[in-house]
Amino acid sequence: MAGLTKLSDLAIGTAAVVRELSSQGSAVMRLREMGLLVGTPLTLVRAAPLGDPLEIKVRGYRLTLRKSEAEHVLVEPTA
């Protein structure tokens, strides 16, 4: 799919839709359990001063992720 980017590379305030989880393992399993599934809309709310962690709004709540976890989530920014 064209236009995919890592969640960790989104600009603050950008809305996007989850399109792919790029790897397997316990970290990705945990992200799925927290509601980050393919097709789920989200918004990057803010980042800590040094860029880690990131806060996203997903499914009506706010979730904080390490930047290393967000790199496994491929999203498509929405207009």
N, C-alpha and C positions, 0 to 999 in steps of 0.2 A: 504494500500500500504506500502510495506517495504521501508525503507530508507528515510522516511519523517522526516523533521526537521523544527523547527521554523526559520523563516527568521532572527529573532533576535539572533539565535545561530550560524549562518554561520560565517566562517572565512573570513577576508578581502580578496577580490580578487576572491572569489568563485562564479562560475556561477551556476545558478539553474533555475528550471522551477516551476512556481506556480502550486500546485496540489489541494489546498483546502483553503478556508477561514473559520476559525474554529468557528466563531460566527456570529450572526446577530446584527443589530443595525446601528446607524448612522455612527460610525467609519468605519465599514466594507463597508457600502454603499459608503462612501467617497473614500475608497481605490479602489473600483470597478470603480467609476467615473474617477479616475486618471489613469486607465489602468491596474490595477492589477487584471487580470482575470485568471481563470484556463487555463493553457497551455501557459501562457506568460513567455518567458525567461527573466531573469534579472541577474545582477551581483552586488554583494555587493562591493561598491567602497571604502568606508571608514566609520569610526566612529569617533565621537568627542572624545577628550581625556578621558572623564569619561564614554564613551560608549553610550552616548545618546545625540543627535540623530544619526541615521544611514543614509548614503547616498547610494542610489542604482541607477543603470543605467537600465532603462526600456523603451522600445519602442522609443529609440533614444534620450531620455532626462534624466536628473538626477532629482531624487526625494528624498527629505529628509523626513524621518519618525521618529516619536518617537519610542523608543524601545517598549513601551506598545502597539503601533499599530502594529509593526512588529511581535509581539508575536501571533497575530491572523492569520498570513499568514504562511501556511505550504507549504514547498518547497521540491523538490527533487534535490539534487546537481547533476550536469552533469559532465561527465568526460572530 
